[in-house]
Amino acid sequence: MHAFQPQEAAFALREFCEFETPVEQVDSLLFVGARMLDSLIQRASTRAMSLARVDLDLALEGNSTHRLVLRPALPAVDRKFLLKLMQLELLPALHPGRALACVERSSSSVQ
């Protein structure tokens, strides 16, 4: 019997993207968001997990922040489905004149 037990680092799904210039167009944000989402899905899939919740922390111009939470009815790894949910949540969040400076995305997963 071994007295030592290997300790794994805590598994966290996080992505961060800071823009050089603030982004006002939803299409541009979805393009970057899709790549971030792909990375989260890939890392969750390697551990046989699905995404149960995706949190988007948006840093807006003027030092204000906005949080969007995507909660699919069932945990998912379907990129198109999660991207559509993100698009539906982003449209009302980005009012005209509110530019986005950075995005941080984290998610909770289930096996």
N, CA, C and O atoms as a GROMACS GRO file, in nm:
protein
  444
    1MET      N    1   0.084  -0.118   0.000
    1MET     CA    2   0.000   0.000   0.000
    1MET      C    3   0.089   0.124   0.000
    1MET      O    4   0.183   0.134   0.078
    2HIS      N    5   0.057   0.218  -0.087
    2HIS     CA    6   0.134   0.341  -0.097
    2HIS      C    7   0.075   0.450  -0.009
    2HIS      O    8  -0.046   0.469  -0.004
    3ALA      N    9   0.161   0.520   0.059
    3ALA     CA   10   0.115   0.630   0.145
    3ALA      C   11   0.089   0.757   0.066
    3ALA      O   12   0.018   0.846   0.113
    4PHE      N   13   0.147   0.766  -0.053
    4PHE     CA   14   0.131   0.887  -0.133
    4PHE      C   15   0.017   0.871  -0.232
    4PHE      O   16   0.006   0.769  -0.300
    5GLN      N   17  -0.066   0.971  -0.241
    5GLN     CA   18  -0.176   0.973  -0.335
    5GLN      C   19  -0.154   1.088  -0.433
    5GLN      O   20  -0.132   1.201  -0.390
    6PRO      N   21  -0.158   1.062  -0.562
    6PRO     CA   22  -0.141   1.172  -0.658
    6PRO      C   23  -0.257   1.270  -0.647
    6PRO      O   24  -0.373   1.230  -0.633
    7GLN      N   25  -0.225   1.396  -0.654
    7GLN     CA   26  -0.328   1.499  -0.649
    7GLN      C   27  -0.338   1.564  -0.786
    7GLN      O   28  -0.240   1.614  -0.840
    8GLU      N   29  -0.458   1.563  -0.840
    8GLU     CA   30  -0.481   1.628  -0.967
    8GLU      C   31  -0.521   1.773  -0.941
    8GLU      O   32  -0.588   1.805  -0.843
    9ALA      N   33  -0.477   1.858  -1.030
    9ALA     CA   34  -0.518   1.998  -1.020
    9ALA      C   35  -0.668   2.007  -1.043
    9ALA      O   36  -0.726   1.926  -1.116
   10ALA      N   37  -0.730   2.106  -0.982
   10ALA     CA   38  -0.874   2.125  -1.000
   10ALA      C   39  -0.905   2.150  -1.147
   10ALA      O   40  -0.838   2.230  -1.213
   11PHE      N   41  -1.005   2.081  -1.198
   11PHE     CA   42  -1.041   2.094  -1.338
   11PHE      C   43  -1.130   2.216  -1.355
   11PHE      O   44  -1.241   2.221  -1.301
   12ALA      N   45  -1.081   2.313  -1.429
   12ALA     CA   46  -1.158   2.435  -1.453
   12ALA      C   47  -1.163   2.463  -1.602
   12ALA      O   48  -1.062   2.451  -1.673
   13LEU      N   49  -1.279   2.500  -1.649
   13LEU     CA   50  -1.296   2.537  -1.789
   13LEU      C   51  -1.310   2.689  -1.794
   13LEU      O   52  -1.413   2.744  -1.754
   14ARG      N   53  -1.206   2.756  -1.843
   14ARG     CA   54  -1.204   2.903  -1.851
   14ARG      C   55  -1.137   2.948  -1.977
   14ARG      O   56  -1.038   2.888  -2.021
   15GLU      N   57  -1.190   3.053  -2.036
   15GLU     CA   58  -1.130   3.118  -2.153
   15GLU      C   59  -1.139   3.268  -2.132
   15GLU      O   60  -1.232   3.318  -2.069
   16PHE      N   61  -1.042   3.339  -2.184
   16PHE     CA   62  -1.038   3.485  -2.170
   16PHE      C   63  -0.992   3.547  -2.301
   16PHE      O   64  -0.901   3.494  -2.366
   17CYS      N   65  -1.053   3.656  -2.339
   17CYS     CA   66  -1.013   3.727  -2.460
   17CYS      C   67  -1.029   3.877  -2.437
   17CYS      O   68  -1.137   3.924  -2.404
   18GLU      N   69  -0.921   3.949  -2.455
   18GLU     CA   70  -0.926   4.095  -2.444
   18GLU      C   71  -0.903   4.153  -2.583
   18GLU      O   72  -0.809   4.114  -2.653
   19PHE      N   73  -0.987   4.245  -2.623
   19PHE     CA   74  -0.980   4.303  -2.756
   19PHE      C   75  -0.890   4.426  -2.758
   19PHE      O   76  -0.885   4.502  -2.662
   20GLU      N   77  -0.818   4.445  -2.870
   20GLU     CA   78  -0.732   4.563  -2.884
   20GLU      C   79  -0.815   4.690  -2.890
   20GLU      O   80  -0.781   4.791  -2.830
   21THR      N   81  -0.925   4.682  -2.963
   21THR     CA   82  -1.020   4.794  -2.970
   21THR      C   83  -1.157   4.740  -2.933
   21THR      O   84  -1.186   4.624  -2.963
   22PRO      N   85  -1.240   4.819  -2.869
   22PRO     CA   86  -1.373   4.771  -2.829
   22PRO      C   87  -1.455   4.722  -2.949
   22PRO      O   88  -1.446   4.778  -3.058
   23VAL      N   89  -1.534   4.619  -2.926
   23VAL     CA   90  -1.615   4.557  -3.031
   23VAL      C   91  -1.761   4.597  -3.010
   23VAL      O   92  -1.815   4.585  -2.900
   24GLU      N   93  -1.824   4.644  -3.118
   24GLU     CA   94  -1.965   4.683  -3.111
   24GLU      C   95  -2.056   4.588  -3.189
   24GLU      O   96  -2.176   4.586  -3.165
   25GLN      N   97  -2.000   4.510  -3.282
   25GLN     CA   98  -2.082   4.424  -3.366
   25GLN      C   99  -2.095   4.285  -3.307
   25GLN      O  100  -1.996   4.224  -3.266
   26VAL      N  101  -2.218   4.236  -3.302
   26VAL     CA  102  -2.245   4.105  -3.245
   26VAL      C  103  -2.177   3.996  -3.328
   26VAL      O  104  -2.129   3.898  -3.272
   27ASP      N  105  -2.173   4.011  -3.461
   27ASP     CA  106  -2.111   3.909  -3.547
   27ASP      C  107  -1.964   3.889  -3.513
   27ASP      O  108  -1.915   3.776  -3.511
   28SER      N  109  -1.893   3.998  -3.488
   28SER     CA  110  -1.752   3.988  -3.452
   28SER      C  111  -1.736   3.916  -3.319
   28SER      O  112  -1.646   3.833  -3.302
   29LEU      N  113  -1.823   3.947  -3.226
   29LEU     CA  114  -1.817   3.883  -3.095
   29LEU      C  115  -1.851   3.735  -3.105
   29LEU      O  116  -1.790   3.653  -3.036
   30LEU      N  117  -1.946   3.699  -3.189
   30LEU     CA  118  -1.982   3.559  -3.207
   30LEU      C  119  -1.867   3.480  -3.270
   30LEU      O  120  -1.847   3.363  -3.237
   31PHE      N  121  -1.793   3.543  -3.360
   31PHE     CA  122  -1.678   3.477  -3.421
   31PHE      C  123  -1.575   3.438  -3.315
   31PHE      O  124  -1.527   3.325  -3.312
   32VAL      N  125  -1.542   3.533  -3.229
   32VAL     CA  126  -1.446   3.506  -3.121
   32VAL      C  127  -1.507   3.410  -3.020
   32VAL      O  128  -1.440   3.320  -2.970
   33GLY      N  129  -1.635   3.430  -2.989
   33GLY     CA  130  -1.704   3.343  -2.893
   33GLY      C  131  -1.709   3.199  -2.939
   33GLY      O  132  -1.702   3.108  -2.856
   34ALA      N  133  -1.723   3.177  -3.069
   34ALA     CA  134  -1.728   3.041  -3.123
   34ALA      C  135  -1.596   2.969  -3.099
   34ALA      O  136  -1.595   2.851  -3.064
   35ARG      N  137  -1.485   3.038  -3.117
   35ARG     CA  138  -1.354   2.976  -3.092
   35ARG      C  139  -1.335   2.944  -2.944
   35ARG      O  140  -1.280   2.840  -2.909
   36MET      N  141  -1.380   3.034  -2.859
   36MET     CA  142  -1.370   3.010  -2.715
   36MET      C  143  -1.458   2.891  -2.676
   36MET      O  144  -1.418   2.806  -2.596
   37LEU      N  145  -1.578   2.886  -2.732
   37LEU     CA  146  -1.671   2.777  -2.704
   37LEU      C  147  -1.615   2.644  -2.752
   37LEU      O  148  -1.628   2.542  -2.684
   38ASP      N  149  -1.553   2.644  -2.870
   38ASP     CA  150  -1.489   2.521  -2.923
   38ASP      C  151  -1.385   2.468  -2.825
   38ASP      O  152  -1.378   2.348  -2.801
   39SER      N  153  -1.306   2.557  -2.771
   39SER     CA  154  -1.202   2.516  -2.676
   39SER      C  155  -1.263   2.455  -2.550
   39SER      O  156  -1.215   2.353  -2.501
   40LEU      N  157  -1.368   2.518  -2.497
   40LEU     CA  158  -1.434   2.464  -2.378
   40LEU      C  159  -1.494   2.327  -2.406
   40LEU      O  160  -1.482   2.235  -2.324
   41ILE      N  161  -1.560   2.313  -2.521
   41ILE     CA  162  -1.623   2.186  -2.557
   41ILE      C  163  -1.518   2.077  -2.573
   41ILE      O  164  -1.536   1.965  -2.526
   42GLN      N  165  -1.409   2.110  -2.639
   42GLN     CA  166  -1.303   2.011  -2.661
   42GLN      C  167  -1.245   1.962  -2.528
   42GLN      O  168  -1.227   1.842  -2.508
   43ARG      N  169  -1.215   2.056  -2.438
   43ARG     CA  170  -1.157   2.015  -2.310
   43ARG      C  171  -1.256   1.936  -2.224
   43ARG      O  172  -1.216   1.843  -2.155
   44ALA      N  173  -1.384   1.973  -2.229
   44ALA     CA  174  -1.485   1.896  -2.154
   44ALA      C  175  -1.501   1.757  -2.214
   44ALA      O  176  -1.514   1.659  -2.141
   45SER      N  177  -1.499   1.749  -2.347
   45SER     CA  178  -1.517   1.620  -2.415
   45SER      C  179  -1.403   1.523  -2.387
   45SER      O  180  -1.425   1.402  -2.381
   46THR      N  181  -1.281   1.575  -2.369
   46THR     CA  182  -1.168   1.485  -2.341
   46THR      C  183  -1.184   1.415  -2.206
   46THR      O  184  -1.122   1.312  -2.182
   47ARG      N  185  -1.268   1.471  -2.120
   47ARG     CA  186  -1.295   1.408  -1.989
   47ARG      C  187  -1.435   1.347  -1.985
   47ARG      O  188  -1.487   1.317  -1.878
   48ALA      N  189  -1.496   1.328  -2.103
   48ALA     CA  190  -1.630   1.271  -2.115
   48ALA      C  191  -1.732   1.352  -2.036
   48ALA      O  192  -1.815   1.296  -1.964
   49MET      N  193  -1.726   1.483  -2.049
   49MET     CA  194  -1.818   1.573  -1.980
   49MET      C  195  -1.897   1.655  -2.081
   49MET      O  196  -1.857   1.669  -2.197
   50SER      N  197  -2.009   1.709  -2.035
   50SER     CA  198  -2.090   1.801  -2.114
   50SER      C  199  -2.101   1.933  -2.039
   50SER      O  200  -2.078   1.937  -1.918
   51LEU      N  201  -2.135   2.039  -2.109
   51LEU     CA  202  -2.146   2.170  -2.047
   51LEU      C  203  -2.289   2.191  -1.995
   51LEU      O  204  -2.384   2.190  -2.073
   52ALA      N  205  -2.302   2.210  -1.865
   52ALA     CA  206  -2.433   2.231  -1.803
   52ALA      C  207  -2.464   2.380  -1.788
   52ALA      O  208  -2.580   2.419  -1.779
   53ARG      N  209  -2.360   2.460  -1.786
   53ARG     CA  210  -2.377   2.605  -1.767
   53ARG      C  211  -2.255   2.674  -1.823
   53ARG      O  212  -2.142   2.629  -1.805
   54VAL      N  213  -2.278   2.786  -1.893
   54VAL     CA  214  -2.168   2.866  -1.945
   54VAL      C  215  -2.191   3.010  -1.899
   54VAL      O  216  -2.295   3.069  -1.927
   55ASP      N  217  -2.094   3.066  -1.827
   55ASP     CA  218  -2.102   3.205  -1.780
   55ASP      C  219  -2.016   3.292  -1.868
   55ASP      O  220  -1.900   3.259  -1.895
   56LEU      N  221  -2.073   3.403  -1.913
   56LEU     CA  222  -1.998   3.500  -1.993
   56LEU      C  223  -1.990   3.629  -1.913
   56LEU      O  224  -2.092   3.690  -1.883
   57ASP      N  225  -1.869   3.669  -1.880
   57ASP     CA  226  -1.849   3.797  -1.812
   57ASP      C  227  -1.799   3.895  -1.916
   57ASP      O  228  -1.689   3.880  -1.970
   58LEU      N  229  -1.879   3.998  -1.943
   58LEU     CA  230  -1.847   4.096  -2.045
   58LEU      C  231  -1.802   4.224  -1.979
   58LEU      O  232  -1.872   4.278  -1.893
   59ALA      N  233  -1.686   4.273  -2.018
   59ALA     CA  234  -1.637   4.402  -1.970
   59ALA      C  235  -1.669   4.505  -2.077
   59ALA      O  236  -1.618   4.497  -2.189
   60LEU      N  237  -1.754   4.600  -2.043
   60LEU     CA  238  -1.797   4.701  -2.138
   60LEU      C  239  -1.716   4.828  -2.122
   60LEU      O  240  -1.650   4.848  -2.020
   61GLU      N  241  -1.721   4.913  -2.222
   61GLU     CA  242  -1.653   5.042  -2.212
   61GLU      C  243  -1.711   5.119  -2.095
   61GLU      O  244  -1.829   5.107  -2.063
   62GLY      N  245  -1.627   5.197  -2.032
   62GLY     CA  246  -1.672   5.275  -1.917
   62GLY      C  247  -1.667   5.197  -1.787
   62GLY      O  248  -1.734   5.232  -1.690
   63ASN      N  249  -1.588   5.091  -1.784
   63ASN     CA  250  -1.566   5.008  -1.664
   63ASN      C  251  -1.692   4.944  -1.609
   63ASN      O  252  -1.699   4.914  -1.489
   64SER      N  253  -1.792   4.922  -1.692
   64SER     CA  254  -1.910   4.849  -1.645
   64SER      C  255  -1.899   4.704  -1.692
   64SER      O  256  -1.830   4.674  -1.789
   65THR      N  257  -1.966   4.616  -1.622
   65THR     CA  258  -1.962   4.474  -1.656
   65THR      C  259  -2.104   4.421  -1.672
   65THR      O  260  -2.200   4.479  -1.621
   66HIS      N  261  -2.114   4.312  -1.743
   66HIS     CA  262  -2.243   4.246  -1.763
   66HIS      C  263  -2.219   4.096  -1.765
   66HIS      O  264  -2.123   4.050  -1.827
   67ARG      N  265  -2.303   4.021  -1.699
   67ARG     CA  266  -2.287   3.875  -1.694
   67ARG      C  267  -2.405   3.809  -1.765
   67ARG      O  268  -2.521   3.841  -1.740
   68LEU      N  269  -2.372   3.718  -1.854
   68LEU     CA  270  -2.472   3.635  -1.922
   68LEU      C  271  -2.451   3.491  -1.878
   68LEU      O  272  -2.338   3.444  -1.866
   69VAL      N  273  -2.560   3.423  -1.853
   69VAL     CA  274  -2.553   3.283  -1.812
   69VAL      C  275  -2.632   3.200  -1.912
   69VAL      O  276  -2.751   3.224  -1.932
   70LEU      N  277  -2.566   3.103  -1.974
   70LEU     CA  278  -2.631   3.011  -2.066
   70LEU      C  279  -2.653   2.880  -1.993
   70LEU      O  280  -2.558   2.817  -1.947
   71ARG      N  281  -2.778   2.839  -1.982
   71ARG     CA  282  -2.811   2.712  -1.917
   71ARG      C  283  -2.899   2.631  -2.011
   71ARG      O  284  -3.021   2.649  -2.013
   72PRO      N  285  -2.839   2.542  -2.088
   72PRO     CA  286  -2.923   2.457  -2.173
   72PRO      C  287  -3.011   2.367  -2.086
   72PRO      O  288  -2.975   2.335  -1.972
   73ALA      N  289  -3.126   2.325  -2.140
   73ALA     CA  290  -3.217   2.238  -2.065
   73ALA      C  291  -3.148   2.108  -2.023
   73ALA      O  292  -3.173   2.056  -1.915
   74LEU      N  293  -3.062   2.058  -2.110
   74LEU     CA  294  -2.981   1.939  -2.081
   74LEU      C  295  -2.835   1.972  -2.107
   74LEU      O  296  -2.806   2.049  -2.199
   75PRO      N  297  -2.741   1.918  -2.030
   75PRO     CA  298  -2.600   1.942  -2.058
   75PRO      C  299  -2.568   1.907  -2.203
   75PRO      O  300  -2.617   1.807  -2.255
   76ALA      N  301  -2.486   1.989  -2.268
   76ALA     CA  302  -2.463   1.972  -2.411
   76ALA      C  303  -2.317   1.995  -2.449
   76ALA      O  304  -2.242   2.060  -2.377
   77VAL      N  305  -2.280   1.940  -2.564
   77VAL     CA  306  -2.151   1.969  -2.627
   77VAL      C  307  -2.173   2.004  -2.774
   77VAL      O  308  -2.080   2.001  -2.855
   78ASP      N  309  -2.297   2.037  -2.809
   78ASP     CA  310  -2.332   2.074  -2.946
   78ASP      C  311  -2.296   2.221  -2.968
   78ASP      O  312  -2.361   2.311  -2.914
   79ARG      N  313  -2.194   2.245  -3.050
   79ARG     CA  314  -2.142   2.379  -3.073
   79ARG      C  315  -2.248   2.472  -3.130
   79ARG      O  316  -2.263   2.585  -3.083
   80LYS      N  317  -2.320   2.428  -3.231
   80LYS     CA  318  -2.421   2.514  -3.296
   80LYS      C  319  -2.531   2.554  -3.199
   80LYS      O  320  -2.574   2.669  -3.197
   81PHE      N  321  -2.574   2.459  -3.119
   81PHE     CA  322  -2.678   2.485  -3.021
   81PHE      C  323  -2.633   2.589  -2.917
   81PHE      O  324  -2.704   2.685  -2.890
   82LEU      N  325  -2.515   2.568  -2.860
   82LEU     CA  326  -2.464   2.660  -2.759
   82LEU      C  327  -2.434   2.798  -2.818
   82LEU      O  328  -2.454   2.900  -2.751
   83LEU      N  329  -2.386   2.802  -2.942
   83LEU     CA  330  -2.359   2.929  -3.007
   83LEU      C  331  -2.489   3.006  -3.032
   83LEU      O  332  -2.492   3.128  -3.018
   84LYS      N  333  -2.595   2.936  -3.068
   84LYS     CA  334  -2.725   3.002  -3.089
   84LYS      C  335  -2.778   3.058  -2.958
   84LYS      O  336  -2.832   3.168  -2.955
   85LEU      N  337  -2.763   2.982  -2.850
   85LEU     CA  338  -2.803   3.034  -2.718
   85LEU      C  339  -2.724   3.160  -2.684
   85LEU      O  340  -2.781   3.257  -2.633
   86MET      N  341  -2.595   3.159  -2.712
   86MET     CA  342  -2.513   3.276  -2.686
   86MET      C  343  -2.560   3.395  -2.768
   86MET      O  344  -2.568   3.507  -2.717
   87GLN      N  345  -2.591   3.372  -2.894
   87GLN     CA  346  -2.638   3.480  -2.982
   87GLN      C  347  -2.768   3.539  -2.928
   87GLN      O  348  -2.784   3.661  -2.925
   88LEU      N  349  -2.861   3.456  -2.887
   88LEU     CA  350  -2.989   3.505  -2.835
   88LEU      C  351  -2.972   3.585  -2.706
   88LEU      O  352  -3.049   3.679  -2.682
   89GLU      N  353  -2.874   3.550  -2.625
   89GLU     CA  354  -2.848   3.625  -2.502
   89GLU      C  355  -2.772   3.754  -2.527
   89GLU      O  356  -2.791   3.853  -2.456
   90LEU      N  357  -2.685   3.755  -2.629
   90LEU     CA  358  -2.602   3.872  -2.656
   90LEU      C  359  -2.678   3.986  -2.721
   90LEU      O  360  -2.649   4.103  -2.694
   91LEU      N  361  -2.775   3.955  -2.805
   91LEU     CA  362  -2.846   4.061  -2.878
   91LEU      C  363  -2.906   4.167  -2.786
   91LEU      O  364  -2.884   4.286  -2.810
   92PRO      N  365  -2.980   4.129  -2.682
   92PRO     CA  366  -3.032   4.235  -2.593
   92PRO      C  367  -2.925   4.297  -2.504
   92PRO      O  368  -2.942   4.410  -2.457
   93ALA      N  369  -2.817   4.226  -2.478
   93ALA     CA  370  -2.713   4.276  -2.387
   93ALA      C  371  -2.630   4.388  -2.449
   93ALA      O  372  -2.586   4.478  -2.379
   94LEU      N  373  -2.607   4.381  -2.581
   94LEU     CA  374  -2.525   4.483  -2.647
   94LEU      C  375  -2.613   4.586  -2.715
   94LEU      O  376  -2.644   4.576  -2.833
   95HIS      N  377  -2.652   4.685  -2.638
   95HIS     CA  378  -2.732   4.795  -2.692
   95HIS      C  379  -2.644   4.880  -2.781
   95HIS      O  380  -2.522   4.882  -2.763
   96PRO      N  381  -2.702   4.951  -2.876
   96PRO     CA  382  -2.621   5.043  -2.958
   96PRO      C  383  -2.544   5.141  -2.870
   96PRO      O  384  -2.598   5.197  -2.775
   97GLY      N  385  -2.418   5.159  -2.903
   97GLY     CA  386  -2.333   5.251  -2.827
   97GLY      C  387  -2.259   5.185  -2.713
   97GLY      O  388  -2.176   5.249  -2.649
   98ARG      N  389  -2.285   5.058  -2.685
   98ARG     CA  390  -2.214   4.986  -2.579
   98ARG      C  391  -2.114   4.893  -2.644
   98ARG      O  392  -2.152   4.791  -2.701
   99ALA      N  393  -1.988   4.927  -2.636
   99ALA     CA  394  -1.882   4.846  -2.697
   99ALA      C  395  -1.824   4.752  -2.592
   99ALA      O  396  -1.821   4.783  -2.473
  100LEU      N  397  -1.778   4.639  -2.639
  100LEU     CA  398  -1.724   4.535  -2.553
  100LEU      C  399  -1.573   4.539  -2.554
  100LEU      O  400  -1.512   4.543  -2.660
  101ALA      N  401  -1.511   4.538  -2.436
  101ALA     CA  402  -1.366   4.546  -2.426
  101ALA      C  403  -1.302   4.409  -2.407
  101ALA      O  404  -1.193   4.385  -2.460
  102CYS      N  405  -1.365   4.318  -2.332
  102CYS     CA  406  -1.310   4.184  -2.315
  102CYS      C  407  -1.420   4.087  -2.274
  102CYS      O  408  -1.527   4.126  -2.228
  103VAL      N  409  -1.390   3.958  -2.291
  103VAL     CA  410  -1.484   3.851  -2.258
  103VAL      C  411  -1.411   3.746  -2.177
  103VAL      O  412  -1.300   3.706  -2.211
  104GLU      N  413  -1.472   3.702  -2.070
  104GLU     CA  414  -1.420   3.587  -1.996
  104GLU      C  415  -1.532   3.485  -1.990
  104GLU      O  416  -1.647   3.518  -1.958
  105ARG      N  417  -1.499   3.362  -2.022
  105ARG     CA  418  -1.599   3.257  -2.028
  105ARG      C  419  -1.556   3.144  -1.937
  105ARG      O  420  -1.442   3.099  -1.942
  106SER      N  421  -1.648   3.100  -1.855
  106SER     CA  422  -1.622   2.983  -1.773
  106SER      C  423  -1.745   2.894  -1.781
  106SER      O  424  -1.853   2.939  -1.817
  107SER      N  425  -1.727   2.767  -1.746
  107SER     CA  426  -1.841   2.678  -1.755
  107SER      C  427  -1.836   2.573  -1.646
  107SER      O  428  -1.731   2.542  -1.591
  108SER      N  429  -1.955   2.521  -1.618
  108SER     CA  430  -1.968   2.408  -1.526
  108SER      C  431  -2.001   2.288  -1.611
  108SER      O  432  -2.079   2.297  -1.706
  109SER      N  433  -1.943   2.176  -1.578
  109SER     CA  434  -1.964   2.056  -1.658
  109SER      C  435  -2.014   1.943  -1.572
  109SER      O  436  -1.996   1.942  -1.450
  110VAL      N  437  -2.076   1.846  -1.638
  110VAL     CA  438  -2.122   1.726  -1.571
  110VAL      C  439  -2.077   1.605  -1.651
  110VAL      O  440  -2.055   1.615  -1.771
  111GLN      N  441  -2.065   1.492  -1.585
  111GLN     CA  442  -2.026   1.371  -1.655
  111GLN      C  443  -2.148   1.297  -1.702
  111GLN      O  444  -2.136   1.192  -1.764
   0.00000   0.00000   0.00000
